[in-house]
């Protein structure tokens, strides 16, 4: 599978700036050829994104980013606390959908850490 971002490295970079983490994590994680939901889960865990912020099996969890497969396409969206769907995006491949979720979650993590927000 390749190199996984280690918490020790993240802490060393985090001391400098959250934006540096985002750029470094994105560089390391996005260079792999393809990704499925299992690999995405491992990457999200490795960079410290809690599973409460996403669903990779289509389960609707409030305040989460959702991934599911329907009618031969992969769909991602944000599900808010009132049950509304926002930012719905359709993909032809699982890899593209997983890459999109990874990018979204990395940006969200950087934002939350920068402003000291909880998941």
N, C-alpha and C positions, 0 to 999 in steps of 0.2 A: 504494500500500500504506500510506502514511502515514509518520509519524515513527518512526525507529528509534533506540532508546536508544544513545547514543554512549559509548565508553569514557571519554572526557574527563569527561563529566557524572557517570558512575558513580564515577570516582575522587574528584571533588570531594565527592560525598555520602558516599562510603565513609570519608573522613577523619573524619566525625562519628560514624557508627554503622552497623553492618550492618543493623539493623532498618529504618533509614531507606531503605536501598537497596531492601530487599524491598518496602516499601510504595510507593516511587516507581516501581520497575520494574513492579510489578503494576498500578498506576494507568495508566501509559503503554501497557503492552502489552495489557491486557485490554479497552481501550475500542473495539477494532475490531469490526466486525460479524460476520465469519465468518473461519474459518481452516481451511486444509487442511494436509496434511503438509509440503508445500514451504514454506509460509509459517511453519509451526512451526519447521522447521529453520533458517530465516533468523533468526527471533527468538531461538532458543536460541544460535545462533552470535553474534548481536549482543550478548547479555548475558554471553557468555563461558562457556557451559556446554559442556564437552567431549563429543564424540560417543561417547566410551566409556561414558557414563552412560545412554544410551538407544538404542533401536532403533525406527525409524518404519516399518520394512517387515516386521516380524514375526520377524526374525532373533533367535534366542535367544543373548544375550550375558550371561554371568554378571555379577551385581551391577549390573543395568541395569533401567530401566523400559522395558517393551515395549508397542508399539502394533501391533495387526493387525486385519484385517477378515475376518469369517467369518459365513456364513449371515445376511447382511443386517444385521449389527450390528458395531459397533466395540468392541474389547476392549482394556483396558489392564491391566497387572499388573507387579509387581516379580518379577524372576527372580534368585534368590540363587545363591551359589557352589556349593551342593549340588544345583542343578537344581530347587529347589522354587519353586512359584508362590505369591505372596502378594499380598494387596490387589487381587484381580481385580475389575474394574469394567466393566460393560457400558453402552454408549451407543447411541442411535438414530442420531446424526449424527457425521460426521467432525469437525465443528466442536466439538461438546461433548467428544469424546475428546481432541482436540488441546488444548483449553482446560484440561482436567484435567491432562494431562501438563505443560503449561506451568506451571500452578500448583504442581504437585508439585516440578518441577525448580527453580523459583525458591525454594521453601521449603528444599529440600535444599541449594542453593547458599548461601543465607544461613546455614544451620546449619553447613555445612562451613567457611565463611569465619570465622564467629564463633569456632569452636573450632580453627581452623587445621588442618583435616583435608584430606587429598588425595582426589582423585576416584579 
